[in-house]
Amino acid sequence: MNIFREVKEHVTARQAAERYGLRVRRNGMVCCPFHNDKHPSMKIDQNYYCFACGAKGDAVNYVAVLFGLSQFEAAKKINEDFSLGIPIGKTEIGRKQNSGARKKEKVPTKEERIQFVQKKIDGWAKDAANVLLRYLRWMEFWKEFYKPESMEEEWHPLFAEALQNESKISYLVDMLMFGTDEEILDFSRTEGRR
């Protein structure tokens, strides 16, 4: 059995999330750590799924995304942090050594590095635009569903949020979909981390 299967047999996504600081409600719902979530939108148990941003996976994937690790490094981290004592076999070690040898053989050219970074930026921009588009659709729904019946009626907080944020979110979606690389990089440095 490999380290991934063994880790998944011993540790659920919920256990990993709680170990690394997430407070999960009894019903398994929690605010998603992978986007700016104000209302619990992630269901987490054996695996996890966020109904808002679409993030999903198991314990290994959760730790990999949370800490920016490879799947193998995440499995090793869980193994160590949960004191599972799963031996990392020669297969994994040999694979790691072989990948290091391959890296020494071929050093990527400047053009390949630029293409790699461009691909990462494009992927990030697409993912960010998709999250913002889903949020925009929710705001459109909130504007209709929570619209006050009369001028005297108090505004529902989601109706107010939709009115307040709709134009900004529309601008950000347009910029991510049609902006220059420079604009997208500037956005990722300033607002993209929020």
Salt bridges, closest charged atoms under 4 A:
GLU18 OE2 - ARG14 NE 3.29
ASP37 OD1 - HIS35 NE2 3.82
ASP58 OD2 - LYS8 NZ 3.01
ASP81 OD2 - LYS77 NZ 3.03
GLU112 OE2 - LYS106 NZ 3.05
GLU166 OE1 - LYS143 NZ 2.70
GLU191 OE1 - LYS168 NZ 3.47
GLU191 OE1 - ARG194 NH1 3.98
